[in-house]
Amino acid sequence: MARVIPERGEIWLADLGRVQKVRPVLVLSIAYKDDERAVVTFVSRTTSLRGTEYEVVHQAPRFDDGAFDAQGINSLPDVQLIRRLGICDAATMFKVEAAVKLWLGLAE
């Protein structure tokens, strides 16, 4: 079976460990090459909204209302990804990128 490499903009179900459980994540990193670490950087999706400027609302079929949380940026080995759930629309991806830049102090 061919290995599936997660692509930037895809939404995956991921095992984030005992505390954060299994939840959807939005892949931010580019696809890694064969000689690179099989690591994926992402923001997690939450349905427990707090209304911060770092949350980007995400509404899509088959998803409960929720948001991608730029404060939840993280990385994990690709083996912790369970299955691909879909692709994020371009407008939401743009807002997530802006929120991540703001959170990291990279906004212009």
N, C-alpha and C positions, 0 to 999 in steps of 0.2 A: 504494500500500500504506500502510495506516494505521500511524503510529508507535506502538510499544508502550512504555509508560512503566513501568519496574520499580516494583513495589509493596513496601512494607515487609513483611518476613517471607518474601519469595520467595528461592529459591536459584537463582542464575544461574551459568553457566560464563563466566568472565571472562579476558581476556588481561591479565595483570598485568605484562607486560613480560618482558624477557630473563632477568632473575634469578629472578623468582618463577614464571615460566611461565604456562600456562593452568591455572586451577583453579577449583573451586566457591567461591562467596562467598554470604554471607547478607546481604541488603539490610536495613539498619537505618534508613535515612532514609525520610521520607515522600515520596510522589509529588510531583515538582516541577510547577509550573504553566507554561503556555506562555511567560510573560514572564520566567521564572527560568532560571538555568543548568541545563543537562541533566547534572547531576552526581549520582552515587549514592554514599552512604557505606555501608560494609560491614565485616564481619569475614570473614577468609578461613577456609577449611576446610582442615585438614591431616590427613594420615595418619601424620605423624611426631610422635607424641605425646611430651611431656616430663613429663607429670604435674603441671603447675603448676595453681594455683588459678584461672588465667585460661582454662583449656581447658574447654570444655563438650562432653561426649561427644555425638556425633550418630550414631545408627544408623537407617538407613532402607533400604527396598528400592532396588536399583540403585546404592547407594553402598558403597564399601569402608568398613570401620570407621574412624572418625576423630573429629575434634572441631573445633568452631569456636573460634578463638583470639582472645580479647578483646585481646591485645597486638598483634594484626594488624589493628586498626581503620585504615581508609584510605578515600579517596575517589578516584573516577575518572569521566571523562566516560562517559555511557551508551553511546557508540559502541564502547567496549571490551568491552561485554557481548555474548557470542556467542549464547547461547540460554538460555531458562528451563528449569531442571531440575525444579522442583517448589516446594512450599511447606513451610516449617518448621512443625512442630507447636507448639502454644501453650506446652507445658511447657518445651520446649527454648528457645524464644524468650525466655521469662521468665528462664531461667537465663543465657542470653547477655546479656540486659539487665543482670542483676545483676553478672555478671563484668565487663562494660564499665564500669559505675559504680564497681566496686571498683578496677579498673585506673586509672581517671581520678580517683580520690579523691572520688567523688561519692556513695559509699555512706553511708547514714544510720547 
